[in-house]
Structures are given as structure tokens and as C-alpha cells.
Amino acid sequence: MNTIPNRLVFSEVLLENAIKDRDIVVVCSDSRGSSMLTGFAEQLPKQFVEVGIAEQSLVSVAAGLASCGKKVYAVSPASFLTTRSLEQIKVDVAYNNCNVKLIGVSGGISYGALGITHHSTQDIANTASIAGLRVYIPSDRYQTRILFQHLINDCQPAYIRMGRNAVEDVYSESNLPFCMDKATTVQDGTDVTIIACGEMVSPAKKAGEILLQKGISARVIDMYCIKPIDSKAVMKAVKETKVILTIEEHSVYGGMGTLVGQITGATNPIPVINMALPDEVVIAGNSKEVFNHYGLNTEGIILKILERLDNE
């Protein structure tokens, strides 16, 4: 069982590169502990800026540093970064095409019992709607590492969401297919397609394996690249499978499922089942409790697909 959270892998990649490149700078909003950046701040204090609990200033300062040639990582809890700072993200970062990577830690419902004030279930909708801003949600520690290795070397703005807790491995050091801005096919299939992102990829993978044992050929796609979304992978699934199911740790409105539905609806409509958090105040509890309550798990995926196929 993996015990290494994605945010720790991010901090390790960042420190490894920042030691060699003094232009890499972290701007933090009193969240170095939750971001696992305490070691970075101690080892490279001249490359670490603490603005305190001031998320709007965090983004504006990051944009200013980027305009001076710095490669900036603005790090804050996703729930605050993508709401309080939305205007600064739109105007200061995206409009000016600044080299700022916006890192939303403890994303989705991973703050658990702290409840809706700390949940970020609208961040895909908010950030993906901003012109010029890319959106990524890596699914495990291995994908997190290779994603940030790519992002370190580009100069375009992006929002990256990571959860708080360690997640089960989807990949391994010896099995890590990755192409920037292209979805990863975790398992191929011809009957149904499951498209997942972030923490939902692991239960989707397990569901695909169980469905195969039941005689249902399930394709499982890791759509870590929310924007630009891999429309070719979606259209390939439309042509080659009968049903698409999307699952995400986000509101049912404006997330990955909405984007997939727009692609299929505009070209070759097939049934699209969108599994996401409902339009209500999400219950408080740890991640597993919340996911189980809303059926966002392996069993829930299998049930939805079997129900759909039984109705055909």
C-alpha cells in the first residue's frame, strides 16, 4: 500500500530542480506544511516567498515575479486558491501568459471533516473556463513526478490539483506510459469506456479489471489532462465502445464529465454516464467515507455500467 502522497513527490521534484536553477521560486500562503515545502524553505530560503493567508496577493506576487523572468510555483489549498484568487488568476496570470504554475493542494474533498468550506469541488469548472490556463490532475505519485518534470521545462501557466492523502498506485516505475497532454489508456476494451481523473483513476482501473472477469470489455482512460482535454481519445472511445462513463472528484456541473459530454454531443452522441459529486452540500467525513456515500468507488462504477447495459 502506497504511503507517499502526490504533494510530497511534487515537493521533491521541485527541490531537485530548484537546487540547479535559481530562477525557480515558490510563493506560499501560510501552507508550507500542508504543501510539504518546509524542507524547500529551509534549504532554499532565497527562493521561497511567504505571503501569509493572502491568496489574492499570492497570485499577484507570483505573476510579478514571473514577469521578471522567474519560474514561479504558487502553492495554496485548492479550495482557497481557485475561489478567492480567481480574478488574479484570470487577469494577472492567464491574461498576461505568465510562467506561473498554480498548485492547488488538498484538492477535491481531501480536507474531509472540515467540510464544504475546505472542499474544492468547483476548481475544474473555475480554472478550465479561463482562457490560456491549462488544468491537470495527476492520478498517482508516478504520474505526478513525470508531469512536473515536463512542467518544469515549459513557460506556460497551468493549474495542477493534488489531494492531501496518499493514493493507491496506478502505475509503477517500470510501467509509466505518459505523453504530455494526451490521455493514458490504462486498460483497453471494446464494450464500455471509463474515463477518470485524479484519485478516481485507481477505482476505475479496478472496476475495469472486475468487469473483464464478468465478460465485459472495459476501456479505462486516465484523463489527467483536463485542459487541453484529449478529444481524440474521447472520439476514439465513441467510435469503438457503446457507453462512456466519466468519474471525478468534482461537482456534477462543469467538470471533466461536462467536457466529455460536449465532445460526444457535438459529433457522435452515445450514452454518457457522469459520476460526480451531486449539487448539494457534500457530507463531512474522510475521503473514503465521502466517496462511499456517493458511490464514487469501484462498486459504484460497476453498478452503473451493469445497470446501463441491462437496459439496452
C-alpha positions as CSV (number, residue, x, y, z in Angstrom):
1,M,0.0,0.0,0.0
2,N,1.5,3.3,-1.1
3,T,2.1,5.8,1.8
4,I,3.6,8.7,-0.3
5,P,1.2,11.5,-1.2
6,N,1.5,13.2,-4.6
7,R,2.2,16.6,-2.8
8,L,5.4,15.1,-1.4
9,V,6.5,13.9,-4.8
10,F,5.8,17.4,-6.2
11,S,8.0,19.0,-3.4
12,E,10.8,16.6,-4.1
13,V,10.8,17.2,-7.9
14,L,10.7,21.0,-7.2
15,L,13.6,21.0,-4.8
16,E,15.7,18.7,-7.1
17,N,15.3,21.2,-9.9
18,A,15.4,24.4,-7.8
19,I,18.8,23.5,-6.4
20,K,20.1,23.6,-10.0
21,D,18.0,26.6,-11.2
22,R,17.9,29.7,-9.0
23,D,15.1,31.1,-11.1
24,I,12.7,28.5,-9.7
25,V,10.7,30.3,-6.9
26,V,7.9,29.1,-4.6
27,V,5.3,31.5,-3.3
28,C,3.3,30.2,-0.4
29,S,0.2,31.3,1.6
30,D,1.0,30.0,5.1
31,S,0.7,26.5,3.8
32,R,4.3,25.2,3.6
33,G,3.4,22.3,6.0
34,S,0.3,21.1,4.1
35,S,2.2,21.6,0.9
36,M,5.2,19.6,2.3
37,L,7.5,22.5,1.3
38,T,9.1,23.1,4.7
39,G,12.3,21.4,3.6
40,F,12.4,23.6,0.4
41,A,12.0,26.8,2.5
42,E,14.8,25.7,4.9
43,Q,17.2,24.6,2.2
44,L,16.5,27.4,-0.3
45,P,15.2,30.4,1.7
46,K,16.1,32.9,-1.0
47,Q,13.8,31.1,-3.4
48,F,10.9,30.9,-1.1
49,V,8.4,33.7,-0.6
50,E,5.8,33.6,2.2
51,V,2.8,35.9,1.8
52,G,0.7,34.6,4.7
53,I,-3.0,33.9,4.5
54,A,-3.5,36.2,1.5
55,E,-4.3,34.1,-1.6
56,Q,-5.0,37.1,-3.9
57,S,-1.6,38.6,-3.1
58,L,-0.1,35.1,-3.6
59,V,-1.2,35.0,-7.2
60,S,-0.3,38.7,-7.9
61,V,3.1,38.4,-6.4
62,A,3.7,35.2,-8.4
63,A,2.7,36.9,-11.6
64,G,5.0,39.8,-10.8
65,L,8.0,37.5,-10.2
66,A,7.3,35.7,-13.4
67,S,7.3,39.0,-15.3
68,C,10.8,39.4,-14.1
69,G,11.9,36.0,-15.5
70,K,11.3,33.8,-12.6
71,K,9.7,30.3,-12.9
72,V,7.1,30.5,-10.2
73,Y,5.1,27.9,-8.3
74,A,2.2,29.5,-6.3
75,V,1.1,27.0,-3.8
76,S,-2.1,27.1,-1.7
77,P,-5.0,24.9,-0.7
78,A,-7.1,24.3,-3.8
79,S,-10.3,25.4,-2.0
80,F,-9.0,28.9,-1.5
81,L,-6.7,29.3,-4.5
82,T,-9.4,28.7,-7.0
83,T,-12.1,30.9,-5.4
84,R,-10.5,33.8,-3.5
85,S,-7.9,34.3,-6.2
86,L,-9.9,33.7,-9.3
87,E,-9.7,37.3,-10.7
88,Q,-5.9,37.4,-10.1
89,I,-5.6,34.0,-11.9
90,K,-7.6,35.3,-14.8
91,V,-6.0,38.7,-15.2
92,D,-2.6,38.6,-13.6
93,V,-1.5,35.1,-14.7
94,A,-3.5,33.9,-17.7
95,Y,-4.2,37.2,-19.5
96,N,-0.5,38.0,-19.2
97,N,0.6,34.5,-20.1
98,C,2.9,34.4,-17.1
99,N,5.1,31.4,-16.3
100,V,3.2,30.6,-13.1
101,K,2.2,27.1,-12.1
102,L,-0.8,27.3,-9.7
103,I,-0.6,24.4,-7.3
104,G,-3.8,23.5,-5.5
105,V,-3.0,21.1,-2.7
106,S,-5.5,19.2,-0.6
107,G,-7.9,19.3,-3.6
108,G,-11.3,17.8,-4.0
109,I,-12.8,16.6,-0.7
110,S,-9.5,15.6,0.8
111,Y,-9.8,18.0,3.7
112,G,-12.6,15.7,4.7
113,A,-14.2,16.5,8.0
114,L,-13.5,20.3,7.6
115,G,-16.4,20.3,5.3
116,I,-17.6,22.4,2.4
117,T,-15.6,25.5,3.4
118,H,-12.4,23.5,2.6
119,H,-13.7,21.3,-0.3
120,S,-12.7,22.3,-3.8
121,T,-15.4,20.7,-5.9
122,Q,-15.6,23.6,-8.3
123,D,-12.0,24.1,-9.3
124,I,-12.1,22.4,-12.7
125,A,-15.1,24.5,-13.7
126,N,-13.4,27.7,-12.5
127,T,-10.0,27.2,-13.9
128,A,-10.8,25.4,-17.2
129,S,-13.0,28.3,-18.2
130,I,-10.1,30.7,-18.1
131,A,-8.5,31.3,-21.5
132,G,-4.9,30.4,-21.7
133,L,-4.8,28.3,-18.5
134,R,-4.1,24.6,-18.6
135,V,-5.5,22.2,-16.0
136,Y,-4.0,18.9,-14.8
137,I,-4.9,16.4,-12.1
138,P,-2.3,13.6,-11.8
139,S,-3.6,10.2,-10.7
140,D,-0.7,8.8,-8.6
141,R,2.8,9.5,-7.4
142,Y,4.5,8.2,-10.5
143,Q,2.4,10.3,-12.8
144,T,2.9,13.3,-10.5
145,R,6.6,13.1,-10.9
146,I,6.7,12.8,-14.7
147,L,4.1,15.5,-15.1
148,F,6.1,18.0,-13.1
149,Q,9.3,17.0,-14.8
150,H,7.6,18.2,-18.0
151,L,6.0,21.3,-16.5
152,I,9.4,22.4,-15.1
153,N,10.6,22.8,-18.6
154,D,7.8,24.9,-20.1
155,C,6.8,28.5,-19.6
156,Q,3.0,28.5,-19.9
157,P,0.6,28.9,-17.0
158,A,-1.2,25.9,-15.5
159,Y,-3.3,24.8,-12.6
160,I,-2.4,21.5,-11.0
161,R,-4.6,19.9,-8.3
162,M,-3.3,17.3,-5.9
163,G,-5.0,15.6,-3.0
164,R,-3.9,15.5,0.6
165,N,-3.6,11.8,1.2
166,A,-1.5,9.1,-0.3
167,V,-3.4,7.3,-3.1
168,E,-3.1,3.8,-4.5
169,D,-0.6,3.3,-7.3
170,V,-2.0,3.2,-10.8
171,Y,1.4,2.9,-12.4
172,S,4.9,1.8,-11.5
173,E,8.5,2.7,-12.2
174,S,8.6,0.1,-14.9
175,N,5.1,0.8,-16.3
176,L,4.6,4.5,-16.7
177,P,3.1,5.4,-20.1
178,F,3.0,9.2,-20.5
179,C,2.6,11.7,-23.2
180,M,2.1,15.3,-22.4
181,D,-1.5,16.5,-23.0
182,K,-2.5,13.0,-24.1
183,A,-4.8,10.8,-22.1
184,T,-3.3,7.4,-20.9
185,T,-5.1,4.2,-21.7
186,V,-4.8,2.2,-18.6
187,Q,-6.7,-0.8,-20.0
188,D,-8.1,-1.3,-23.4
189,G,-11.6,-2.5,-24.2
190,T,-14.4,-2.6,-26.7
191,D,-17.7,-2.6,-24.8
192,V,-17.6,0.4,-22.5
193,T,-15.2,3.2,-21.7
194,I,-14.5,4.5,-18.2
195,I,-12.8,8.0,-18.2
196,A,-11.4,9.1,-14.9
197,C,-9.1,11.7,-13.5
198,G,-7.1,12.1,-10.3
199,E,-7.9,9.9,-7.3
200,M,-10.8,8.3,-9.3
201,V,-8.4,6.5,-11.7
202,S,-7.5,3.8,-9.2
203,P,-11.1,2.6,-8.6
204,A,-11.8,2.9,-12.3
205,K,-8.8,0.6,-13.0
206,K,-10.1,-1.9,-10.5
207,A,-13.6,-1.7,-12.0
208,G,-12.2,-2.4,-15.4
209,E,-10.5,-5.5,-14.2
210,I,-13.6,-6.8,-12.5
211,L,-15.8,-6.1,-15.5
212,L,-13.4,-8.0,-17.7
213,Q,-13.8,-11.0,-15.4
214,K,-17.6,-10.7,-15.9
215,G,-17.2,-10.8,-19.7
216,I,-17.4,-7.0,-20.2
217,S,-14.5,-5.5,-22.1
218,A,-13.9,-2.1,-20.4
219,R,-11.5,0.6,-21.6
220,V,-10.1,2.7,-18.8
221,I,-8.7,6.1,-19.7
222,D,-6.7,8.3,-17.3
223,M,-7.7,11.9,-18.4
224,Y,-5.1,13.7,-16.2
225,C,-5.1,16.5,-18.8
226,I,-8.4,18.2,-18.2
227,K,-7.4,21.1,-20.4
228,P,-6.4,20.7,-23.1
229,I,-8.6,17.6,-22.9
230,D,-7.6,14.8,-25.2
231,S,-10.6,14.9,-27.6
232,K,-9.1,12.3,-29.9
233,A,-9.1,9.8,-27.1
234,V,-12.7,10.6,-26.4
235,M,-13.8,10.3,-30.0
236,K,-11.9,7.0,-30.4
237,A,-13.9,5.7,-27.4
238,V,-17.1,6.9,-29.0
239,K,-16.4,5.0,-32.2
240,E,-15.1,1.8,-30.6
241,T,-17.3,1.4,-27.5
242,K,-21.0,1.5,-26.7
243,V,-21.1,3.5,-23.5
244,I,-18.9,6.1,-21.8
245,L,-18.8,6.6,-18.0
246,T,-16.9,9.5,-16.5
247,I,-16.0,9.7,-12.8
248,E,-14.4,12.6,-11.0
249,E,-13.9,14.2,-7.6
250,H,-15.8,17.3,-8.6
251,S,-19.2,18.8,-8.8
252,V,-21.5,17.3,-11.4
253,Y,-21.5,20.7,-13.1
254,G,-18.6,22.0,-15.1
255,G,-16.1,19.2,-14.6
256,M,-14.4,16.6,-16.8
257,G,-17.7,14.9,-17.4
258,T,-19.2,18.0,-18.8
259,L,-16.2,18.4,-21.2
260,V,-16.5,14.8,-22.4
261,G,-20.3,15.3,-22.9
262,Q,-19.7,18.4,-25.0
263,I,-17.3,16.5,-27.3
264,T,-19.6,13.5,-27.7
265,G,-22.7,15.6,-28.1
266,A,-21.2,17.7,-30.9
267,T,-20.0,14.8,-33.0
268,N,-21.4,11.3,-32.5
269,P,-23.7,11.1,-29.4
270,I,-23.6,7.9,-27.4
271,P,-24.8,7.4,-23.8
272,V,-22.5,9.2,-21.3
273,I,-22.9,8.5,-17.6
274,N,-21.4,11.2,-15.4
275,M,-20.4,10.1,-11.9
276,A,-19.5,13.1,-9.7
277,L,-20.5,14.9,-6.5
278,P,-24.1,16.0,-6.5
279,D,-25.4,19.5,-6.4
280,E,-25.7,19.7,-2.7
281,V,-23.7,20.4,0.4
282,V,-21.3,17.5,0.5
283,I,-21.2,15.5,3.7
284,A,-18.3,15.8,6.1
285,G,-16.0,12.8,6.5
286,N,-12.8,11.4,5.4
287,S,-12.3,10.8,1.7
288,K,-13.2,7.2,1.7
289,E,-16.4,7.9,3.7
290,V,-17.5,10.6,1.3
291,F,-16.6,8.6,-1.8
292,N,-18.6,5.6,-0.5
293,H,-21.5,7.7,0.5
294,Y,-21.9,9.0,-3.1
295,G,-20.9,5.7,-4.8
296,L,-17.7,7.1,-6.2
297,N,-15.9,3.8,-5.9
298,T,-15.2,0.6,-7.7
299,E,-18.5,-0.9,-6.7
300,G,-20.4,2.2,-7.8
301,I,-18.8,2.2,-11.2
302,I,-19.6,-1.5,-11.8
303,L,-23.2,-1.0,-10.7
304,K,-23.8,2.0,-13.1
305,I,-22.3,0.1,-16.0
306,L,-24.3,-3.1,-15.4
307,E,-27.5,-1.1,-15.0
308,R,-26.9,0.7,-18.3
309,L,-26.0,-2.5,-20.2
310,D,-29.0,-4.3,-18.8
311,N,-31.3,-1.6,-20.1
312,E,-30.0,-1.9,-23.7
